[in-house]
Amino acid sequence: MSGIGRLLWALFAGATALFLVAPLLVVVPLSFSSASFLEFPPPGLSFRWYEALWQSPFWRLAALNTLLIGTASTAIATALGTLAAIGLWLAPLPGRPVLFGLILSPMIVPVIITAVALTFAFAPIGLAASHWGLILAHAALGAPFVVVTVLATLSGFDRTLLRAAAACGAGPVAAFRRVMLPLLLPGVVSGAVFAFATSLDETVVVLFLGGPEQRTLPRQMFAGLKDTIELTILAAATVLIAASTLLLIAARLLAARSARLASGPRR
Amino acid sequence: MRARARLGAALLLAPLVLFVAVAFVAPITTMLWRGVSDTEVPRAFPRTLAALAAWDGRTLPGDDAFAALAEDLIAARAAGTLNAAAGRLNSDTPGLRTVVFATARRLARGVEGPAREAILAADPAWGEIETWGAFRRAGSTPTDTHLLAALDLRRTADGTITEVGEEQRLFRTVALRTVWIGLLVTVLCLVLGYPLAAALVFAPPRLVGLLLFAVLLPFWTSLIVRTAAWMVLLAREGIINQGFVALGVVVEPVQMLFTRTAVLIAMVHILLPFMVLPLYAVMRQIPRAQLRAAASLGAGPLAQVARVWLPQTLPGVGAGALMVFIQAIGFYVTPALIGGGADQMLPYFIGFYATQTVNWGLAAALSLLLLAGTLLILALFGRFLGLTQIRAA
């Protein structure tokens, strides 16, 4: 390719990359602003909006709910998703495509339909405006990610290891716990990271299904953004960006680790 | 041994399959079923509907229908089923709620003489054929009433399908707008994403890490955070406006939030990683040696790209476009916060009818439309599907 073409391409790609990160990078310094309103550049730096965030009972409840719902739904999604992935891998079952489609359906159905349908179904049985309702909903939304990640790790798992374990006298449970799980663990944990990120990100279901007591950080932000933009929202956004960065790093490390494990015995 | 493995597999799968079936698939199906069923009016007006079964819909129904209506109104008012039914009739024909309630109240005081005269005296609306048509439209399961309404159509009392009045038409515009915004976002993501993905493959290793971070950080950041960031940037007192004023592009800040452009910018920003990552995954697999081989066979740079590189990246284009499009047509939060009234898509109206006006039938019919569109596109282009592995990229 000619020099000018290359240069234009590099500039275009660089500009696109900047377009992707710049909005996030603008939010961070603004959240440390000492101004009372949105002002750029900030007249001075302070932690006042982080203090406001910490002291507000609404935001504290939201942070607590986010952690609670995220952790509980991740636990359910990870447990059920890991077992299901092993089941899918273990033996070809009749109707496998249908079962797989069913398991993945929460990922495909537009989330507004999920939100409205779950609100309608959960209300009569007392699960609307309850923590359990949201935990179950987020578990269903997160489970497909666990299944897919664990299944990907399993594709590099050597079946003869299980037979070797059996030959050494290990029952199925012991073989699972002592041979399979340690090798699968990076995949399981990265599945859990995806499930947690899904819950952390989820706004629409919380908006419809949750009551005032189930406010999460995304919902609190949504409500705040509907009025005038207060700078506490930007402080909350920065906290969430930090959380996402941690999850991103965790996922990268785990992916690298499970790739190493998967390539071990085969090649 | 194989049978035992199968049993084990089934037992391991069962918990998640049962969980998803009960906590997800069943609620979705129940809700969608409401799009083709009607329960409120049959519950409150069983006799009236039975009397209307043989009605031709061209002249007023006979005395038996009036008598049945009188009985039903009094019974439903006493049983407490009238409210829901009146609401359902009102969403068919605005104003019918008042007619039903007023008539029921009158009749509850006692009916003297023939029911027909008493009912017509209570409200002249009962002398119109379309009032009775509303009962028929709201009275059966399965029904196409909601689905027709979602397409700006309705049945008249005699059963023919017509378009609704000009001022009531809404959903065809909304459906077209949804598809249009989805297509625009997909094309913009492709135009921006393709060169960036190629840069990820060809850039020097030091830069690749940085570029990949630029794609992955927004990808992992909450949608609501990214929407908030754009609200800050595009606000009247926001950075972009200040920059424009400082540079003299505009004299005073312009309204950028609550416009179509703002919605497109934010949606492209949010969905762009879903285009870049599958493209990158596919491009990474293409052996570089092929380009050198093409060059040594005399292909110029343009021919190398057009005949060797481009065709092999098409599966990535398909997967990326598919993922961007099906997510775009389901967007709720971003248009709700950044868009104006004329930028709202199908998801907004599903939410609106489910909560604001509690017209479940219409919300469900619109959901059916959106889901059918999503599944149709998946069925047509599903072979590109790398849908599931992408987040792990």
Boltz contact constraints between the chains, C-beta under 6 A:
constraints:
  - contact:
      token1: [A, 1]
      token2: [B, 301]
      max_distance: 6.0
  - contact:
      token1: [A, 9]
      token2: [B, 195]
      max_distance: 6.0
  - contact:
      token1: [A, 12]
      token2: [B, 195]
      max_distance: 6.0
  - contact:
      token1: [A, 13]
      token2: [B, 195]
      max_distance: 6.0
  - contact:
      token1: [A, 13]
      token2: [B, 196]
      max_distance: 6.0
  - contact:
      token1: [A, 13]
      token2: [B, 199]
      max_distance: 6.0
  - contact:
      token1: [A, 16]
      token2: [B, 192]
      max_distance: 6.0
  - contact:
      token1: [A, 16]
      token2: [B, 196]
      max_distance: 6.0
  - contact:
      token1: [A, 17]
      token2: [B, 211]
      max_distance: 6.0
  - contact:
      token1: [A, 17]
      token2: [B, 214]
      max_distance: 6.0
  - contact:
      token1: [A, 20]
      token2: [B, 214]
      max_distance: 6.0
  - contact:
      token1: [A, 20]
      token2: [B, 218]
      max_distance: 6.0
  - contact:
      token1: [A, 21]
      token2: [B, 214]
      max_distance: 6.0
  - contact:
      token1: [A, 23]
      token2: [B, 229]
      max_distance: 6.0
  - contact:
      token1: [A, 23]
      token2: [B, 233]
      max_distance: 6.0
  - contact:
      token1: [A, 24]
      token2: [B, 229]
      max_distance: 6.0
  - contact:
      token1: [A, 27]
      token2: [B, 229]
      max_distance: 6.0
  - contact:
      token1: [A, 38]
      token2: [B, 237]
      max_distance: 6.0
  - contact:
      token1: [A, 40]
      token2: [B, 239]
      max_distance: 6.0
  - contact:
      token1: [A, 40]
      token2: [B, 242]
      max_distance: 6.0
  - contact:
      token1: [A, 80]
      token2: [B, 15]
      max_distance: 6.0
  - contact:
      token1: [A, 80]
      token2: [B, 16]
      max_distance: 6.0
  - contact:
      token1: [A, 80]
      token2: [B, 19]
      max_distance: 6.0
  - contact:
      token1: [A, 83]
      token2: [B, 12]
      max_distance: 6.0
  - contact:
      token1: [A, 84]
      token2: [B, 13]
      max_distance: 6.0
  - contact:
      token1: [A, 84]
      token2: [B, 16]
      max_distance: 6.0
  - contact:
      token1: [A, 86]
      token2: [B, 12]
      max_distance: 6.0
  - contact:
      token1: [A, 87]
      token2: [B, 9]
      max_distance: 6.0
  - contact:
      token1: [A, 87]
      token2: [B, 12]
      max_distance: 6.0
  - contact:
      token1: [A, 87]
      token2: [B, 13]
      max_distance: 6.0
  - contact:
      token1: [A, 90]
      token2: [B, 5]
      max_distance: 6.0
  - contact:
      token1: [A, 90]
      token2: [B, 8]
      max_distance: 6.0
  - contact:
      token1: [A, 90]
      token2: [B, 9]
      max_distance: 6.0
  - contact:
      token1: [A, 91]
      token2: [B, 5]
      max_distance: 6.0
  - contact:
      token1: [A, 91]
      token2: [B, 6]
      max_distance: 6.0
  - contact:
      token1: [A, 91]
      token2: [B, 9]
      max_distance: 6.0
  - contact:
      token1: [A, 93]
      token2: [B, 9]
      max_distance: 6.0
  - contact:
      token1: [A, 99]
      token2: [B, 17]
      max_distance: 6.0
  - contact:
      token1: [A, 102]
      token2: [B, 20]
      max_distance: 6.0
  - contact:
      token1: [A, 103]
      token2: [B, 20]
      max_distance: 6.0
  - contact:
      token1: [A, 106]
      token2: [B, 24]
      max_distance: 6.0
  - contact:
      token1: [A, 110]
      token2: [B, 330]
      max_distance: 6.0
  - contact:
      token1: [A, 110]
      token2: [B, 370]
      max_distance: 6.0
  - contact:
      token1: [A, 112]
      token2: [B, 332]
      max_distance: 6.0
  - contact:
      token1: [A, 112]
      token2: [B, 347]
      max_distance: 6.0
  - contact:
      token1: [A, 112]
      token2: [B, 350]
      max_distance: 6.0
  - contact:
      token1: [A, 112]
      token2: [B, 351]
      max_distance: 6.0
  - contact:
      token1: [A, 113]
      token2: [B, 367]
      max_distance: 6.0
  - contact:
      token1: [A, 113]
      token2: [B, 371]
      max_distance: 6.0
  - contact:
      token1: [A, 116]
      token2: [B, 350]
      max_distance: 6.0
  - contact:
      token1: [A, 116]
      token2: [B, 354]
      max_distance: 6.0
  - contact:
      token1: [A, 117]
      token2: [B, 27]
      max_distance: 6.0
  - contact:
      token1: [A, 117]
      token2: [B, 28]
      max_distance: 6.0
  - contact:
      token1: [A, 117]
      token2: [B, 31]
      max_distance: 6.0
  - contact:
      token1: [A, 118]
      token2: [B, 27]
      max_distance: 6.0
  - contact:
      token1: [A, 120]
      token2: [B, 31]
      max_distance: 6.0
  - contact:
      token1: [A, 121]
      token2: [B, 27]
      max_distance: 6.0
  - contact:
      token1: [A, 121]
      token2: [B, 30]
      max_distance: 6.0
  - contact:
      token1: [A, 136]
      token2: [B, 23]
      max_distance: 6.0
  - contact:
      token1: [A, 140]
      token2: [B, 20]
      max_distance: 6.0
  - contact:
      token1: [A, 140]
      token2: [B, 23]
      max_distance: 6.0
  - contact:
      token1: [A, 140]
      token2: [B, 24]
      max_distance: 6.0
  - contact:
      token1: [A, 148]
      token2: [B, 388]
      max_distance: 6.0
  - contact:
      token1: [A, 149]
      token2: [B, 392]
      max_distance: 6.0
  - contact:
      token1: [A, 194]
      token2: [B, 391]
      max_distance: 6.0
  - contact:
      token1: [A, 201]
      token2: [B, 222]
      max_distance: 6.0
  - contact:
      token1: [A, 201]
      token2: [B, 223]
      max_distance: 6.0
  - contact:
      token1: [A, 203]
      token2: [B, 224]
      max_distance: 6.0
  - contact:
      token1: [A, 203]
      token2: [B, 333]
      max_distance: 6.0
  - contact:
      token1: [A, 204]
      token2: [B, 332]
      max_distance: 6.0
  - contact:
      token1: [A, 218]
      token2: [B, 224]
      max_distance: 6.0
  - contact:
      token1: [A, 221]
      token2: [B, 224]
      max_distance: 6.0
  - contact:
      token1: [A, 225]
      token2: [B, 228]
      max_distance: 6.0
  - contact:
      token1: [A, 225]
      token2: [B, 231]
      max_distance: 6.0
  - contact:
      token1: [A, 225]
      token2: [B, 337]
      max_distance: 6.0
  - contact:
      token1: [A, 237]
      token2: [B, 225]
      max_distance: 6.0
  - contact:
      token1: [A, 237]
      token2: [B, 228]
      max_distance: 6.0
  - contact:
      token1: [A, 240]
      token2: [B, 222]
      max_distance: 6.0
  - contact:
      token1: [A, 240]
      token2: [B, 225]
      max_distance: 6.0
  - contact:
      token1: [A, 241]
      token2: [B, 221]
      max_distance: 6.0
  - contact:
      token1: [A, 244]
      token2: [B, 220]
      max_distance: 6.0
  - contact:
      token1: [A, 244]
      token2: [B, 221]
      max_distance: 6.0
  - contact:
      token1: [A, 247]
      token2: [B, 220]
      max_distance: 6.0
  - contact:
      token1: [A, 248]
      token2: [B, 216]
      max_distance: 6.0
  - contact:
      token1: [A, 248]
      token2: [B, 220]
      max_distance: 6.0
